[in-house]
Amino acid sequence: MSRSSYSEPRIYWPVFAGLLALVKRYILAVLNRHYYLLLAATMASSSSSSTNLKIGIVGFGSFAQFLAKTMLKQGHFLRATSRSDHSELCLNLGVSFFRDVEAFLGADNDVIMICTSIMSLTEVVKPMPLHCLKRPTLFVDVLSVKEFPKNFLLQVLPEESDLLCAHPMFGPESGKNGWKDLACMYERVRIRNEALCSNFLQIFEREGCRMLQMPCGEHDKMAARSQFLTHTIGRILYEMEINSTPMNTKGFESLLLLKENTVKDSFDLYSGLFLRNRYAKQELENLELAFNKVKQKLLDKMIYDQDIDDSMNNKERERN
């Protein structure tokens, strides 16, 4: 009996060990499943909260290059296309350059930012094969006038595409030391993907810009009185050929700086500010009227003083 009872564990122990192994594998499988579910959830959460965007840029001139440097610094992935060949520059910056517009549009961009000149907008965008877009895309125009691109883009963009009109009101010169406290105007023209739109605007918010939400028409009305007027005065000073003197005042130095900063921008930009802003012509007329008023006041004063001098001379002659 003792021998039989002693041999009994030898018969059942392998079965127990097998069951134990099955339980162990089951527990590990459950733990692994929960681990991967947790990992997937974490990655999904990280992805949804990430603000890194795939941004395609149409037109890669100096202003686009200026914006691109900050976007790259923030970790966004940039692609660009332009009528000029910027492939070498883009390679140095870390931007993917596309000569083929169709390939550019099919590259699965989250955002397409339009950085053409004001005057070339229609001839650049109209022929673009927008049917190549893989999915609904947020288009952002950053031109210096707003009503004109807004109305044009609403006509030509696919209905499913969102549209944000924005104007970072600074450039390579005024923003060379950072964007803090510089103004960035925007209007959510047609936005269904609010998260994507907000992520794009955060590019400017993170740099400390003053974010100004307003209708495009209101922007153009204000810009005609500020930006266009500033450029006009600067151009006038340039045509007058004013230069530094040994007796500069602070006010005159401000005028010299205005002239120098203004002529750094192309005449194409200046003409766009006039031709594509319906309020600019009135401001140009207002400037001419104001100049004539000031001129007339000076002439009236000159005539008045001359009359007084003539009167005094007549009285002096009468006494003599």
C-alpha positions, 0 to 999 in steps of 0.5 A, a space after each residue: 500500500 505504501 508503495 502504491 500510495 508513494 507512486 501515485 504522485 508520479 502518475 498525477 504530477 505531470 498532469 498538474 504541471 501541464 495545467 499549471 503551464 496552461 494557466 501561466 500561459 493564459 495569465 501571460 496572454 491576458 497581461 500581454 493583451 492588456 499591455 498592448 491595449 494600453 500601449 495602443 490607447 497611449 499612442 492614440 492619445 499621443 497622436 490625437 493631442 499632437 500638433 505636428 502637422 504635414 504642411 504643404 506650401 504653395 509658393 516658396 518666396 522669402 515670406 514662405 521661407 521665413 514662416 517655414 523656419 519657425 514651423 520646422 523649429 516647432 516640429 512640423 513636416 513641410 513640403 513645398 512647390 513653386 514656379 521657381 526651382 527652390 529644390 536646393 534651398 529646401 534640401 538645406 532647410 529640410 523641406 521636401 520640394 515638389 516640381 510636380 504639382 500633382 504629386 504635391 497635392 497627392 502627398 497627403 498634406 494636413 494643411 496647404 498654405 498659399 504663399 503666392 504673391 497677391 498678383 499671381 494667386 489666380 494664375 498659380 491656383 486656378 490650373 492646379 489639379 485639385 482633384 488629386 487631393 487624397 482627402 479633405 484638406 485645410 487651405 490657409 491663405 496668408 496673403 496681405 489682402 484678404 477679401 480677394 483671396 477669400 472670394 477666389 478660393 471659395 470659388 475654386 476649392 473643393 467643397 469638402 476643403 476647409 478654408 482659413 484666411 490669415 495674415 501674419 502682419 510681420 515679415 522677415 525684417 519686423 519678425 527677425 527677433 521673434 514673433 512675440 506681440 506681433 499681430 496675426 489676423 485670421 478668419 475661419 471662413 469655412 471650418 469643419 475640422 476645428 481641431 486641425 484649424 486650432 492646431 495650425 493657429 497654435 503655430 502663431 500662438 506658441 510664438 506669442 503673436 497677438 491673435 486677432 479674429 476678424 472678418 476679411 473685409 474689416 481687415 482690408 479696411 484697416 490695412 488700407 489705412 495702415 499697411 497700404 498707407 505705410 508702404 505709400 509714404 515709404 515709396 514717396 520718400 524713396 522717390 524723393 531720394 531722402 538720405 541721412 544727414 549729419 544733423 538727423 533728428 529722431 523723427 527723420 531717422 524714423 522716416 529713413 527707416 520707413 523708406 529702407 524697410 518699405 523698398 525691401 518689399 517688391 513693387 509687385 507686393 505694393 501694387 497688389 496692396 492697391 489693386 486687390 484691396 477695394 479700400 486702397 483707392 479711397 485711402 490714396 485719394 484721402 492721402 492726396 486730399 490731405 496733402 493738398 489741404 496741408 499745402 494749401 494751408 501753407 500757401 494761404 499762410 504765405 499769402 497772408 504773411 505777404 499781405 501783412 508785409 505789403 501793408 506794412 511797407 505801404 504804411 511806411 512809404 505813406 509816412 515818408 
